[in-house]
Amino acid sequence: MAQKKKGKSKSVIPGFRLTLGITVLMVSLLILIPLVSVLAYSFKLSPSEFFELITKKNVVSAFRTSILCSFIAALVNSVFGLILAWVLVKYEFPGKKILDGLIELPFALPTAVAGITLTKMYSDTGFPGKFFSAAGIDIAYTKIGIVIALVFIGIPFTVRAVQPVLEKLDPQYEEAALILGASRQRTFFKVIFPELFPSLLTGFGLALARGIGEYGSVIYISGNSAKNNTQVVSYVIMQKLERMDYASATAIALVLLIISFVLLFVINIIQIRRSKRVSVR
């Protein structure tokens, strides 16, 4: 009897059926129904029309540009996001809280505002764009500009993914490695980095998925030139919507959705396996 009573301990927050119902309702309205609608509109195209659409030169080029620039930006964010998280956790300095708060700025700032600002900064008349332009390096209206915009909107994902793990990381492991004679570089790559890798991979995946579907921050700085291959896939979708071609827009969006899901699924699998290896050690 005592065991049964222990197994039936009440939750701190009562109302399981009500809260579960609200959860299912919100998930359905915000996630499931929109996804089903994308599928429904996409199926208005025949298989041959669907294949013809997604293999068009401008669509393939847009997917290539979005994925490549997002991948490069996610790599950059992984490196600098790790450095930023390390500085915020390991060191004390004036203005630390301000810097920590500024990490959230890309989340709070409208992406269109960020895009306009970055375009002005990195044009041949802006600072520091004019210095790059004088050196023969064009940033605005090129893929370099797209990468910079995606780095801006993706950096919080990496920092916020790594920061909590660094805060909870026991310093005794680091101290033990140093006492045993390991160099600082060896201590970092053999002791600290394996603990950070799963969270770093999570930040990388989130930044990559966000970048592939980004619109507001890249629409201005990219230039949207089919000739220069600076059109992103979100811009192509918007073009279809402006022409009231909902079937084509949702078909491209469906491919984009599948790519994002596959990327996140693969990254999560790698993360889980990596976490198991670290826990076994």
Secondary structure, 3 states (H helix, E strand, C coil): CHHHHHHCCCCCCCCHHHHHHHHHHHHHHHHHHHHHHHHHHHCCCCHHHHHHHHCCHHHHHHHHHHHHHHHHHHHHHHHHHHHHHHHHHHCCCCCHHHHHHHCCHHHHCCHHHHHHHHHHHCCCCCCCHHHHHHCCCCCCCCHHHHHHHHHHHHHHHHHHHHHHHHHHCCHHHHHHHHHCCCCHHHHHHHHHHHHHHHHHHHHHHHHHHHHHCCCCCCCCCCCCCCCCCCCCHHHHHHHHHHCCCHHHHHHHHHHHHHHHHHHHHHHHHHHHHHHHHHHHC
